[in-house]
Amino acid sequence: MQKWKYVIGICLCWCIVGYASCWADGAKRNKGNVLRPGDTIAVISPASPADTAARKPAVQLLRSWGYHVVQAPVRQYGYFAGTDEERAAELNHYFNDDHVQAILCANGGYGSARILDKLDYTMIAKHPKLFIGFSDITALHTALGEKSHLVTIHGPMECTLNPETSSAYTLQQFARGISSPQPLGPVPMPQGKSLHAVVPGNADGILVGGNLAILAAAVGTPYELQGKDAILVLEEVGEDAYRVDRMMQQLWQSGLLHRVRGIVYGEFVQCRHDPGDFTTEEVLQYYAKLAGKPAISGLPAGHGENNLFLPLGVHARIESRSDGSASMYIDESPVK
């Protein structure tokens, strides 16, 4: 009898470990459906308001692809697109509306973090759908991933999805991302661009992260990124090198850089330095080496010319080679 208890105990341990591994790899995250012509995309503003003129090209583009587009009412409340209660209610409403298959954020700016305590995470988990945005929307990506176990999309927003100003790469990746049920596989790069090794090694895990400033601001709150055994993606815009250093130091001291398996640096746009100071590139290299995890740079994600349709919460792999080259693979589809 004791022998059987021992065997059963070992089996239960393996089951628990296996389940935890599947969860860490994103296998249990909730996914929305792939979009088909005729499906409805709701456009919301969970942070700052977007310029009305800047919103029109994206609506026309999405409709030309065969999708219906509904836009939430345009509001302005100081530097927010409505009160916290209005913006949270809007997000809850469109997740709960089964006639809507995807939610596209109109703009970033500031304000997403202020509505996190007003969202119905249990309801959202029961109504998964594509949720797309970047920059300040990182706060929502993190909270929806942690609280609703939702796969979300770090990608262009309504005000940046413009056929006249967006790169062909950005438009092509967005169109493919919302309409294809297949995993991305090897991450395609814009012409003339490539990924680069920062710290050699291989790593795999679910993709998490987004804007560095937003992730650093969330440290110590109920909505901070846990990132255990994950691949951390970081991007930033308009922060001087010493500020990037300060935020990376916060991620280091909080334990996030200890918990992840690998690091992927996206676009760091207009992150300047004074003469004699460390460059942003040097700062990022320092923290990747300090963490001692495989790390790569050059991912076309963030505030640069090219913005990849990047699923968060799905399994990915990175290969960072000693010859300076690197590769990234997304092995899991973000949709059902």
C-alpha angles and dihedrals in degrees: 000000000000089000092055091047088053093050093047090049092052091049092050090051091052091048092051092047091047093049092049090049092052090049092049090051092054095248091131098046119119117251134195125223126275111258123251129187108282094035120126126244117195118208117210138172109221094167129017124359120262125226109262094226091051090056099057101074093057093050091050091047095050091047090050087057089057102260128130113234126203120185125206116235115284111245138166126201108170105299092341131087091239134324120313089255093051094048094046092047090051092053093046090048097054093045089052093047107093090194087071117076100181140020120214120190114229097209146346121217109123138321111067093108091057093065099046094098091052100057125105099230094176092055092044091053089056093051105044118179139153110293114188135189145091144209108040087010086075087088089061094043089055097044094045090048095048100037104029097026088230129163107229135180126245099204149108121326130215094268092050099041098090125144090212098050107021118088119251087244092057093049094045094049092047093049091049094044097057096041107038124081091196125100113255093239113188106020107248116227130212115258111285094013130107141174118255134208117245100167115011120238143079127269139171137190141108118313116249137160137055129176114030097214093051093048091049092048091054094057110117094019128104087254102055119130114261096190097179110179090350136132107248119215118197133185135164144178134205098002119128118236094257090054091050086052091052093050093045089050088055091053089049096048092044090056099244094118088050094051101049124083097216144000130228119191116209127184118331101189124191092352096151136183136204121247110284094017125116113269122239089249090055091049092051092047090051095055094044089054091043090054090048092215128130107271137183135183139203101063107158094232128119135025098346131103092275122049118185123216092243120184116215119206097035129108118268140167133212129199116197111185132203091236089066097256124118142186136198128200130191106205101179133064117237092216139056 
